Amino acid sequence: MPMVVSVFDRPQDVVAAVTKLKGRGFDEIETYSPAPFEEIDEAVDPKPSVVRLFTLVGGLAGVVTGFFIQIWMSLDWPVKVAGKPFASIPPYVIIGFELTILFCGLLTFVGLLVAGKLYPRFQFDPGYSARFSGEEFGVVVACKDRDVAEVDALLRSNAAKEVSLVDA
C-alpha cells in the first residue's frame, strides 16, 4: 500500500488538508509536527479518547476487589468484635477507596500506553522525516494505488510545499 507524504509550513494548512482528506473517506492519516497543536489533533481524531474507559474499568475493579477481599477474609476468619456482624461494610470503605484509586491509576497508565501506541519501535515509520521534528509539518496518507493521484492533488491544493510517494 503506497503512502503519500506531504510537507507543510503552517498548522492551519495541515488542518485544512486533513479535514478534506477525512471528508473524502481517507482514514489512515498520520501527522507529524514539531510541537503539539490541538487543532491538528482534533482534525485527525475528533472522538474522545478510550483512556477514560480504562479508568472506569480500573475504578470498578478496585472497589469490587477492595470490598470482596475484606468480606471474604472476615467470613473466613470470623472474629466477633463488639457484637458487630462479620461483614460490616463501613470499615471496609477505606480499603475499597484506596484500591479504587490504585487500580484507576494503573489502568489509566495502561490505557495511555495502548491508546497512544507507545510501544518500542526499532525503526521509524517509512513516511517520517527528521525535519518534521524541526520546523515543518508532515502529513502521511496511506491509500490505494488508484487513489494516489487524488490524494496528491488534494494535498497540493492545500498549500503542500512538497508531496512524494513512499512504498510502505
Order of alpha helices (4+ residues) and beta strands (2+ residues): beta-alpha-beta-alpha-alpha-alpha-beta-alpha-beta
